[in-house]
Amino acid sequence: MVLIESFLDALWLERGASEHTLSAYRRDLEAWAARLVEAGGDLLTPDEALLPAWLDERRRAGYQLRSNARLLSSLRGFYRWALAEGRIERDPLAEVRLPRVRPNLPDTLEEDEVERLLAAPDLATDLGLRDRAMLEVLYGCGLRVSELVGLSVDAVNLRQGVVRVRGKGDKDRLVPLGEEAVHWLTRYMRSARGALMSDATRPALFPGRGDNTMTRQTFWHRIKAHARTAGITRPLSPHTLRHAFATHLLNHGANLRVVQLLLGHSDLSTTQIYTHVAQARLEALHAEHHPRG
């Protein structure tokens, strides 16, 4: 629908929303529009009583509370945009409250587990040195795996100790590397990178096969292999070291706004999940060590 696409265009332009986010919004809005058409209405003149009934039907059909909360968030975003654009005179969902959803706490690692993972690659090999540098940058900067494998040589300034990262919505940010990441990157670039590439003028900082940029899937397989070497048995995800980066910063007193900037989150509420992780860790420590825990 033209109306939905206009909203999605605005969402992309104003917030730099990713394709994944835009697809989720599109699915939610098209489903809501179809339901309204069945009831004889349309997007701009919805029957407000229809939404609670539809949400109840979705719950009975097996949709989780989190799914309905995301759906309602999509609809509220659309109607706020429509109101600001003058397409409606009042927000029909202004009084509808979002379901309270307990956040899913991301998988992370303890600091000693991170140290074991970082030390797992075999430094006697060029591949091992490359992987050590990648792990140090991933954890030291809190990057997404896609951001890490997409780094080019000219994105790194070892003298100033920063890396330029292109994140979601093609937004660039500068992230400090830290002493350890600078050390391992320097060592890797002086020896292993040239040995791994037949054409050292290619831009990829971390090459895969044939001088090409490494894929996310390849590096994820490497992480899992190094985790086995390190004796880490808990479930991991491609974001595990990113989660560890944020959680450990907060555990050591970092400001939430600073963590938001480092992670490249456009919304502070996205970063706030890590305060829950830190709180859960404190509660677990209290229960384990306090005599009345």
C-alpha positions in Angstrom: 0.0 0.0 0.0 1.2 3.5 -0.9 0.4 4.8 2.6 2.5 2.1 4.3 5.4 2.7 1.9 5.3 6.4 2.6 5.6 5.7 6.3 8.5 3.3 5.8 10.3 5.8 3.6 10.0 8.3 6.4 11.2 5.8 8.9 14.3 5.0 6.8 15.1 8.7 6.1 14.6 9.9 9.7 15.9 7.0 11.7 18.0 5.0 9.3 16.0 1.9 10.0 17.5 -1.3 8.7 15.9 -3.5 6.1 15.0 -6.0 8.8 13.2 -3.4 10.9 11.4 -2.1 7.8 10.3 -5.6 6.8 8.9 -6.2 10.3 6.9 -2.9 10.2 5.6 -3.7 6.8 4.4 -7.2 7.9 2.6 -5.7 10.9 1.0 -2.9 9.1 -0.2 -5.0 6.1 -1.7 -7.6 8.6 -3.5 -4.8 10.4 -4.7 -3.2 7.2 -6.1 -6.6 6.0 -7.9 -7.0 9.3 -9.5 -3.6 9.0 -10.6 -4.2 5.4 -12.4 -7.4 6.6 -14.3 -5.2 9.1 -15.2 -2.6 6.5 -12.6 0.0 7.5 -9.2 1.2 6.5 -5.9 2.3 8.1 -6.8 5.9 8.6 -10.3 5.2 10.1 -9.8 2.1 12.3 -12.4 0.8 14.7 -10.5 1.2 18.0 -12.4 -1.7 19.6 -11.1 -4.1 16.9 -7.5 -4.0 18.0 -7.9 -5.5 21.5 -10.1 -8.3 20.1 -7.5 -9.0 17.4 -4.7 -9.1 19.9 -6.7 -11.6 22.0 -7.2 -13.8 18.9 -3.5 -13.7 18.2 -2.8 -14.8 21.8 -5.2 -17.7 21.4 -3.5 -18.6 18.2 -0.2 -19.0 19.9 1.5 -15.6 19.3 3.7 -14.6 22.2 3.2 -11.5 24.3 6.4 -10.1 22.9 5.1 -10.5 19.3 2.0 -8.6 20.1 4.0 -5.9 21.9 6.1 -5.4 18.8 3.0 -5.3 16.6 1.4 -2.6 18.8 4.7 -0.7 18.7 4.6 -0.8 14.9 1.0 0.5 14.7 1.7 3.3 17.2 4.7 4.4 15.2 2.5 4.6 12.1 -0.3 6.5 13.7 2.1 9.0 15.3 3.6 9.6 11.8 0.1 9.9 10.2 -0.9 12.5 12.9 2.3 14.5 12.4 1.7 14.4 8.6 -1.9 15.7 9.0 -3.4 12.6 7.6 -5.5 12.0 10.7 -6.8 14.4 13.4 -6.2 12.2 16.4 -4.1 9.1 17.2 -6.6 6.2 17.5 -4.1 4.2 19.6 -3.1 7.0 22.0 -4.8 5.4 24.9 -3.8 1.9 24.2 -1.1 0.6 26.5 1.8 -1.6 25.4 1.8 -5.0 27.0 4.5 -5.3 29.7 7.1 -7.7 28.5 10.0 -8.9 30.6 13.1 -8.4 28.4 15.0 -11.5 27.1 18.4 -11.1 28.6 21.1 -11.6 26.0 23.7 -14.4 26.3 27.0 -13.1 27.6 30.3 -14.3 29.0 32.0 -13.7 32.3 35.3 -11.8 32.1 37.4 -14.8 32.7 35.6 -16.7 29.9 36.3 -13.8 27.5 40.0 -14.0 28.5 40.0 -17.7 27.7 38.3 -17.2 24.4 40.7 -14.5 23.3 43.6 -16.7 24.2 42.3 -19.7 22.3 43.6 -19.0 18.7 46.9 -20.7 17.8 49.3 -17.7 17.5 51.9 -19.9 15.7 49.7 -19.7 12.6 48.7 -16.7 10.4 45.1 -17.7 10.7 45.4 -17.9 14.5 46.9 -14.4 14.6 44.2 -13.0 12.4 41.5 -14.6 14.6 43.1 -13.2 17.7 43.1 -9.7 16.2 39.4 -10.1 15.2 38.3 -11.3 18.6 40.2 -8.5 20.3 38.6 -5.9 18.1 35.1 -7.5 18.4 35.3 -7.5 22.2 37.3 -4.3 22.6 34.9 -2.2 20.4 31.6 -4.0 20.9 31.1 -4.4 17.2 28.5 -6.4 15.4 30.0 -9.3 13.5 28.8 -7.8 10.2 30.6 -4.5 11.2 33.8 -6.4 12.0 34.1 -8.5 8.8 33.2 -5.4 6.8 36.1 -3.3 8.1 38.6 -2.0 5.5 42.3 -1.2 6.2 41.7 2.6 5.9 39.0 2.4 8.6 41.7 1.8 11.2 43.9 4.5 12.7 46.4 2.7 14.9 48.2 5.9 15.8 45.1 7.5 17.2 43.7 4.2 18.4 40.3 4.4 16.7 38.3 2.6 14.1 35.6 4.0 11.9 32.6 1.6 11.8 29.7 1.6 9.4 26.7 0.4 11.3 23.0 0.1 10.7 21.4 2.6 8.3 24.9 3.2 6.9 25.7 5.4 9.8 29.4 5.8 10.7 30.8 6.1 14.2 34.3 6.3 15.6 35.1 3.7 18.3 38.2 3.6 20.5 40.2 0.4 20.0 41.9 0.1 23.3 45.5 -0.9 23.9 45.1 -4.6 23.5 43.2 -4.3 20.2 45.8 -1.9 18.9 48.6 -4.3 19.9 47.1 -7.3 18.2 46.0 -5.4 15.1 49.5 -4.0 14.7 51.0 -7.5 15.1 48.5 -9.0 12.7 48.9 -6.3 10.0 52.7 -6.4 10.1 52.9 -10.1 9.5 49.9 -12.3 9.1 47.7 -10.1 6.8 50.3 -10.0 4.0 50.8 -13.7 4.3 47.1 -14.4 4.0 46.6 -12.3 0.9 48.0 -12.6 -2.6 47.1 -9.0 -3.2 47.8 -6.9 -0.2 46.3 -3.8 -1.9 42.8 -5.2 -1.5 40.8 -3.2 1.1 39.5 -6.0 3.3 41.1 -5.8 6.8 40.3 -9.4 7.6 40.4 -11.5 4.4 38.6 -14.8 3.9 39.3 -16.9 1.0 40.7 -15.5 -2.2 41.5 -12.1 -0.7 37.8 -11.4 -0.3 36.1 -10.0 2.8 35.4 -12.8 5.3 31.7 -13.7 5.6 29.8 -13.5 8.9 29.1 -17.2 8.8 32.8 -18.1 8.4 33.8 -16.0 11.4 31.0 -17.3 13.5 32.2 -20.9 12.8 35.7 -19.7 13.9 34.3 -18.3 17.2 32.5 -21.5 18.0 35.7 -23.5 17.3 37.8 -21.3 19.6 35.1 -21.5 22.3 35.4 -25.3 22.2 39.2 -24.9 22.6 38.6 -22.5 25.5 36.3 -25.0 27.2 33.3 -22.7 27.0 30.2 -24.8 26.9 27.4 -22.3 27.4 25.4 -21.3 24.3 26.9 -18.6 22.2 25.5 -16.2 19.6 27.3 -14.0 17.0 26.5 -11.1 19.4 27.9 -12.7 22.5 31.1 -10.7 22.6 29.2 -7.5 21.8 26.9 -8.3 24.8 29.9 -8.9 27.0 31.5 -5.6 25.9 28.4 -3.7 27.0 27.8 -5.6 30.2 31.3 -5.4 31.4 31.5 -1.7 30.7 28.4 -1.1 32.8 29.7 -3.5 35.5 32.8 -1.3 35.8 30.8 1.9 36.1 30.4 3.2 32.5 27.6 5.7 31.7 24.7 4.2 29.8 24.8 7.0 27.2 28.4 6.3 26.5 27.7 2.6 26.0 24.8 3.6 23.6 27.2 5.7 21.5 29.8 3.0 21.4 27.3 0.4 20.3 25.8 2.6 17.7 22.2 2.3 19.1 19.8 5.0 17.9 17.5 4.5 20.9 18.7 4.5 24.5 16.0 1.9 25.3 17.8 -0.6 23.2 20.9 -0.1 25.3 19.0 -0.4 28.6 18.7 -4.2 28.2 22.3 -4.3 29.5 21.3 -2.7 32.8 19.0 -5.7 33.3 21.9 -8.1 32.6 24.1 -6.3 35.1 21.3 -6.4 37.7 20.7 -10.1 37.1 24.4 -10.7 37.6 24.3 -8.8 40.9 21.3 -10.8 42.1 23.0 -14.1 41.2 26.1 -13.1 43.1 24.1 -12.0 46.1 22.2 -15.3 46.1 25.4 -17.3 45.8 27.6 -15.5 48.4 25.4 -13.8 50.9 24.5 -15.8 54.0 20.9 -14.8 53.7 20.8 -15.0 49.9 
